[in-house]
Amino acid sequence: MKDDINSKELVIEYPCIWRYKVIIASGSDIKAIIKKILKDREHTVKFSNQKGDYKSYNLELLVVNGEDRESIFKALKIDTDVKFIL
C-alpha cells in the first residue's frame, strides 16, 4: 500500500521559528514593510535574490501558534508593497 503524503495533516509544534519568503518590487523598502507589520517584534530579514524588478527576502521569527503564523502571513499578503509571500 502506498503512503499518500497529501492525505496526512501537517503537525507543527509551537512555539517554533517560522520562515517566510517575501518578494517585493525592487523600489520598495523591506525594513519599512516589516516594521509596519511586526512593529518591535524580534525577527531577522536577509536578502535572498533579485530578478528584474523584484527582490526576495527571507524573514524568520518565532511564532507562538498557528493563529500567530497565519496572521503574519495574511498581513504580509495584503500589504500593497508585497508582491508574493511564500
Buried (B, 14 or more C-beta within 10 A) or exposed (E): EEEEEEEEEEEEEEEEEBEBEBBBEEEBEBEEBBEEBBEEEEBEBEEEEEEEEBBBBBBEBEBEEEEBBEEBBEBBEEBEBBBEBE
